[in-house]
Amino acid sequence: MNRDLDSQAVLEALGQGALIFDSANRMVMMNQTARAFLGADMRLIRSEGWGGAASYFGRYLPDSGETLD
């Protein structure tokens, strides 16, 4: 089986939305749960990469106060 297909199968099995970014901050993979949750906002994340995701989900992690970027 192809490595990308293996990775996609793992993402789909998670049950939660998952977005995978490469070292250049581009979104390279996502699962169906993420597509359903984000809907039209997925375009922002596809076009802006990690910066778009950080903007969409907010700039601070809930418990630590650390920034996402």
C-alpha positions in Angstrom: 0.0 0.0 0.0 1.2 3.6 -0.8 2.5 5.6 2.2 0.1 8.5 1.5 -2.8 6.1 1.5 -1.6 4.6 4.8 -1.3 8.0 6.3 -4.8 9.0 5.1 -6.3 5.8 6.5 -4.8 6.7 9.9 -6.1 10.2 9.7 -9.6 9.0 8.8 -9.6 6.5 11.7 -8.9 9.2 14.3 -12.5 10.3 14.6 -11.4 13.9 15.3 -10.5 16.6 12.7 -6.9 16.5 11.7 -4.8 18.9 9.6 -1.2 18.1 8.7 1.3 20.8 7.7 4.7 20.5 6.2 7.9 22.4 7.2 6.9 25.3 4.9 3.6 25.7 6.8 1.5 24.4 3.9 -1.4 22.1 4.7 -0.6 18.8 3.0 -3.3 16.5 4.4 -6.6 16.6 6.2 -9.3 14.1 7.1 -13.0 14.1 6.3 -13.9 15.2 9.9 -11.8 18.3 9.4 -13.4 19.0 6.0 -16.9 18.7 7.5 -16.1 20.8 10.6 -14.3 23.6 8.7 -16.6 23.7 5.6 -15.9 26.8 3.5 -13.3 28.0 6.0 -11.1 25.2 4.6 -10.2 27.5 1.7 -8.6 30.0 4.1 -6.5 27.3 5.6 -5.5 25.8 2.2 -4.5 29.2 0.9 -2.8 30.6 4.0 -1.4 27.4 5.5 -0.5 27.3 9.2 -1.1 31.1 9.5 -4.7 30.6 8.3 -5.2 27.8 10.8 -3.8 29.8 13.7 -6.0 32.7 12.7 -9.1 30.5 12.4 -8.6 28.7 15.7 -7.4 31.7 17.7 -3.9 32.8 18.7 -3.6 31.2 22.1 -3.7 27.7 23.4 -6.4 27.3 26.0 -4.4 26.4 29.1 -0.8 27.5 28.6 -1.2 31.0 27.1 1.5 30.0 24.5 1.0 31.3 21.0 0.4 29.0 18.1 3.0 30.7 15.9 
